[in-house]
Amino acid sequence: MKKCTVVLLLVCLLAFFLVGCGPSASQAPGGGGISTIDRIKESGKLRVGVSLGGPPIAFRDDTGTPRCYDIDWAEKMAELLEVEVEWVEVDGDTRITSLMAGRTDVVFNNITGNLARAQRINFSIPYLKCGIKMITRADVPYTNLEDLNNPNIRVVVGRGTTGEDLVLANAPRAEIIYVPNFTDSILQLTTGRADVSFEDNTIVDYAAKESGGRLIAHDRLYSSDPICIGLPKGDMEYVRWVDMFVSWMITQGWQAEIYEKWWGEQPAPMAALW
């Protein structure tokens, strides 16, 4: 009996040691006992992953300065943390790995939050709502995804995007052309090297409006997607702070103001948690 008691005591002590010495949820990835927010504030900079592929999401103006919707959000977050922004350019293929590798603290990249991606990174609550739409040149006869399952049809998308997933699942025989950003998709369409592209309606509608009739944004929405801020795994207190930040920007009307600034209209209604 005494022997069993000693063994039980040892097991309890081992469990206590493992729990006590395990990584804290409030620590930044990589350990060190410091939270992500504290590390950002100590460094004086917020490393922001962003794709500068074109308006109204994000682009560089004539002076090379990043501008548009995602840029405004990133700068507002840095302002509230009282730090500077360090821009890190990413694309659909590198935005998640940049967080996993510790190259970025946050990603504003028009990224759809879904369960598969959430196994690799954390997401905030949505700061934009949209759906996938099809865009073509005005002289292209195709109007629906179902028309595209043909090896003679060229579809241009970004690698690692929900548009790519949509095409692979529904038009696997189509020729796929991969580009790093939506600006390059528009170039492929307007120069006749591709017939069709898929992207979020927030981008597609804007591009069609700006094209002077050369491009058509087709009406059908193929999804209803939450656009979220990408965050690294390992610090749920950081996720909670970012959730509160997004919620506060929505409830105070700042999100609607910034959306109208770039799209010229009010956004779809957004839910807030706080």
N, C-alpha and C positions, 0 to 999 in steps of 0.2 A: 504493500500500500504506500509505504514511504517512497519507494522507487517511482511509482506512478505519479505521486505528487511532485517530485523533483522534475520529472519529464514534462509534466503539464506546465510547471513554472517556467521551464526553459523555453517551451513553445510560446508561451505568452510574452516572455521577454523578447524573443526573436520577432514576433509579430509587431510588438511595440516599436522595436528598433527599425523595422522595415517601413512602417507607417511614418514614424518620426523623421526618417532620413530620406524618404521618397521626395520627388520633385513637387514643389508647391504649385497649385494652379495659378497662383498670382505671379509666378516667376516668368520672366521672358524666356523664349526658346534659347537653349544653350546654358541655362542655369545661372549661377552667380548670385542668387538671392535678390535680384533686383527686378522690379516689375517692368513691363514694356514701356509704360508711360514714363516712369522715372528714368529709364535709359534714354528715351527720346528727349526728354527735357534736359538731361545731363549733357547729351551730345549737341543740343541746340539745333537739331534738324530733324525733320520728318522725311524719310526716304519714301517717295511716292512713285509707285509703278503706274505708268500711264501710256496709252497709245495715242500718238498725235496724228491720227490718220485722217482727220477732217472734221469740219463742223457738222452738226452743232455740238458734238460730244467733246472733241479736243483737237486742236491744230496749232501750228505756229503762225503768227501773223508776219507781216513784212519785215519786222524787226527781229524775228526769231523768238519772240516771246510766246510761251504757251498760253492759249486762251480757250474759252468755251465752258460748257456745263460742268464736265468733270474737273476742270481746272479750278473753277470757282469753289467747288466742294472741297477740294484738297487744300486750297488756300485758306478757306474758312476753318477747317479742322486745325491747320497749323497755327492760325491766329489764336484760336482758343487754347491751344497748348503752349502758346507764347514761344514758338520756335520758327525757324526758317524752313522752306521747302527745298528738298533736293530731288530733282526730277530724274527718274530712271525709266528710260523708254523700254516698253515691253510690247508684245503682240499676243495674239490668241494662243500661240504655242509656248510662250515663256512667262506669261503673267502668273500662273500658278507656281511654277518652279522657282520664280524669283522670290516668292514668299517662303517656300519650303527651304530654300538655300540661304535665307537670311539676307538677301540683297535688298529687300524692300520691307518697310514697316506696314505698308498699306497699299492696296491696289485699287485705283479708280480706273476701270477699263471696260465700262459697259458690260460687265460680266454677269451672266445669269446664275443665280444661286440654285443649285440642284443637289440631290442627295449623293450622286456620284462624286461631284467635286468636293462636297462637304466632308468626304473621307480624307481629303488631303489638306484642306485649308478650312478656316472658319469664315462665316459670312455675317455681315450685319443684317438688320432688317432692311427691306428694300428702300432705296432712295429714288427709284424711278420704276414705272411699270410700262411694259411694251409687249409686242408680239412680233413674230417673224413674218415678213412680207416678201413677195417676189417683185423684182424690178427687171425690166427689159428695155432695149431700145424700142423706139416707136414703130420700127418696121419689122419687128420680130412677131411671128404669129402666135406664139405660145402664151397662154393666159393662166394655166394652172400647173401645179406640181405634177399632176397625172400625165401631162403632155410630154414630160421630159425624159422618160425612161428609154432613151435612144442613143446609141453610140455616136450619132452625128450631131448631137446637141452638146454644146459646151457651156458648162456651169462654173462660174467663178465664185469661190468662197474663201474664207479664212480658215486655216487649219486649227482644229481644236474648238470650233465655234458650234453653237446650236444650229446654225445654217448648214454646216457640213453634216451634222448628225441627221438633219431632215432629208438632205439629198441622198446620203448613203442608204438610208432606210427605205426611201420611196422611189428613187430613180437610180438604182445601182449601175445601170448600163450607160448612163450619161458620162461624157468625158468631163472630169473635174480639173479645173485650173486653180491652183492654190496661190494666194497672195497674202502679204503680211498685214494689209489694212484695207478698209473700205474705199479709200481714195484710189487705190490701185484697182479695185474691182470696177469702179466707175470708168477708169481709163481703159480697162479691158473691154468694157461694153461699148464705149463711145468710139473706140478704134476698130471695132468689128472682130476682135480676137476672141470674144465670148458672146454668148447669146442672152444669158440669164444670170442673175445673182440673187442671193437671199441674205437678208439682214433684218435687224430690228426696224419696226415701222417708224420709230423716231428718227432714224437715219435715212431710211429709204424715201419717206415722204418729203423730207427736206431736200434730198438730192434730186428727186424728180421735179420739185418746184423750181429749183435753181437751174435746171438743165435747159430751160427755154423750149420745152416740148420734145426734146430729143429722147428723153427717157420717160417711161411709164411705171408708176407704182401701182400694182394691181391690188384690188380692194381686199381680197381674202386674207385673213389673219390665220396663220398656221399654228399659233401658240399664244399663251398668255403667260408672260414671264416676269418674275421679280428680278430687277437689276439691283445688285447688292455690292457693298464694299467688301473686297477681299482682305482677309486678315490671317496672320500666321497662327498655327496651332500652338497651344501651350500656355495661354494666359486668358482665362475667361473673364477676369476683371477688366482687361483691355477691351474685350468684345462687348461687355456690358456698357462701358463708357462710350464706345462708338455707337451702340444702339441708342443710348440716351441722346447723343449728339444728333443723330439722324432724326429721331423723334422730335427733338426740340426745334430743329430747323423746319420741320413740316408744320408743327403746331403754331409756330410763330409767323408762318406765311413766307419765310425766306425761300423755301424750295419752290413755291409757286412763282415768286418774283423772279428767281433766276431762270426758271423754265420759260416764262414769258419773255424774258430778255433775249433768249436765243431762238425760241421757236415762234414767237409772236402770238402765242395763244396760251390758254390755261392748261395745265397738265391734267391727266386722269386723276381722280381722287386717290389720295394716299392714306393708308392707315398708320396711326402712330401708337406706340406702346406706353408712352409716359405722359 
